[in-house]
Amino acid sequence: MAELIYYCGTMDSGKSTLALQTAHNHQSRGRTGLIFTNQDRAGRGQISSRLGLQSQAIEVDEEIDLHKFVVEKLSQGERVDFVICDEAQFYQPEQIEQLARIVDGLGIDVFAFGILTDFRTELFPGSARLVELADRVQTLQVEALCWCGERATHNARTIGGVMVTEGEQVVVGDVSSQAEVAYEVLCRRHHMRKVTARKSNAGALDPLPFSL
């Protein structure tokens, strides 16, 4: 039976690396598939990993019907044994439903990879729909770490090095970026207190109301 599987984690937890590895594993066994992405940091139509891996992919714009796209490929005589969807948190909810139709109606496995929550700790619409519809939701085993060494569970957006909790949900950035808008992964405690690595290094920590 085909499945819709959602692999999720924070930024810097190896989602794109796993997406590329999954595609490689299937291709090395002679299987043919489609690779989709949305707003990758490397640019349109690319999947990139912080380890340096990169692959061409099909950019998922808002108007694309993923089920129709796959059906058209099949009707043209192309093989589609699997579908990879990176940055799935940015897909529209109806596109997630189209992925479920690919699995149920066409019998094709769909492997989606993405982030559950945004910098405000709210679910991305695409991720919310995946949680509702996926046959399996699997947390990535590679744990990103907060600057304090604890497991990172939240994504933080910084502007000019200062953490913010308001603004547009989608602004593309990177955890290694030195640009004006960047991202950092934090444990829940430091996310709630808005303590980034930069603030910690600056000695601007407020005392905790309890002993560690």
N, C-alpha and C positions, 0 to 999 in steps of 0.2 A: 504494500500500500504506500502510495506517495504521501509525503508529509510537508507541512509548512512549519519550519523550525526557526525560532528567533533567538539568536545569540546576542546578548546584550551586556553592556558594562559601562564604566565611566570612560571618559577620554583617556588615552594613553594606556588602555588595557589590551591592546593588540587585536581590535576588531577587524581592521582592514588586512592585517597580516593573516589572520585566520581565514578571511574571505578569499584571499589570493591562494592560500595553501589548500583550501577546499577545492577551488577551481582546478588547481594543479593536480590534486589527487585524482579527480574525476577524469581530467584530460589524459593523464598518464595511463589510464585504463581504457583509452579509446572512446570515451564518452564525449559528447559534444553538448555545449550549453551556451547560455546567454548570460552576460555579466552586466548588471545595471549599477548605476551610482547616482548620487545627487549632491552637488556642491562640494566635491572633494577639494581639499586645500591645494592640490596640484593643478586644478583647473577643470574645465568641462571635459567630459568623456574620459576621465582618468580615475583609477583607483591607486592610491599611493599609501605606502606604509612608512612609518618612521624608521624602520630598519633599512629602508632604501629600495624595497620592492615596489614595482609599479606595473600597471597593465592598462591597456585600453579598455574602455567600457562604454555602455550606452547611457547617455545622460537622460535622467528621468525628469522631464519638464511636467508642469502641472496638467497639461492637456493630453499627455500620452495615456492611452488605454493599454495597460500591460497585457491583459488577457487577449485583446484584439491583436496586439503586436505579435504575441507568440503564435496565435492561430494563423496569422498571415505567413509567418515563417514556415509553419508546418504545411500550409497549403501550397507553398512554393517548392515543396519537396525537401526542405532542410530538416535535419535531425535536431531535436531539442530534448536532451536527456535530463537536463537539470537547469535551474535558474539560480543565479547568485544575485543578491540585492544588498549592496553596501550603502551605508548612510541612510538606512531605512527609516530612521526617525523623521526625515524630511519629506517622506512620501505623503501624499494626501490619503486620508482614511479610505476613500473609495478605491484608491490604487491598492491598498492592502487587501480590500475585498476582492479585487481582481486577481491578486496573488492566490487567494484561497480558491478562486474559481479555476485557476490553472492547475492547482493540486487536485481538486475534486473532480473537475470535468475532463481534464486532459491527462491525469495520472502522472504528472511531472513533479519531481521534488523541488521545493523552493527553500533556499537557505538565505535567511535575512540576517543582517548584522547592523547593530545600531546602538544608540544611547537611549536609555529610558527617560531621563529627566533633563530639563534644561538648567540654566544657571540660577533660575528662581526656585528650583526643586520641584517644578511642575512637569507632569508627563507631556512629552511631545504628542500631538494628535496621532501621528503615524505609529508611534510606539504603543500608545494606548490601544489602538485598534489591533495591533499585533498581539498584545497580551490577551485581548478578548477572543481572537480567532485562531491563534497558533495552536498546532497540535502539541508543540513543546516550546517552552521558554527556558533557555539555559543561560545561566550567568557564566561569563567567561572565567576560566580558572586562573588566568594571569591577573594578579591583583595590582592595580596602580596604587602608589603610596602617596600619602600626604607628606608635606615637608617635615612633619613631626615624626614620621616613621610608621604611623598607624595606617590601616587600610583606607584608601580613599574611596568614598562613597558618593561624593557630590562634585559637580562641575561648577567652577566659579568663573565669572567673567570679570576681567579687569580692564579699566580704561586709564591709561597713563600710570599703570601699576596699582591703582586703587580699585578694590572690589566693588561691584555694583550689583544691585538686585532689581533694577527696573530697566526697561527698554524693550526693543524688538526681540522676539523670541529667537529669531535666526539671524545671526551675524557671524559669518564664517571667519574663523581664526584658528590658532594652533596653540598647544600647550608649550611649545618651544619658541613661540614668536616673541620678538622684541618690539612688535608694532604697537601702535596706540591701543588697539583692541586686541586682547589676548585672553587665554584661558589657563586655568590652573585647577588641578584636582585636589580636593581637600577631604579630610574626614568630616563627619557631621558636626562635631563640636566646633572645629575651627571655621567651617562654613557658616554656622549660625552666629558665630562671634565676628565674622568677617576678618579673620586673621590669615592673611596670605604669607607666603614665604618672605616676600619683601617687607611686609609690616613686622614680621617676627625678627628679621635681620636688623631692622631699624631700631629695635628695642622698644617698640610701641605697644607691647602686649599689656593689656589690662589684667590685673590679678584675677584668678579664678575664685569663685565664692566657696571653694572647697579645696581640700588637699588632694594632690595627685598621688 
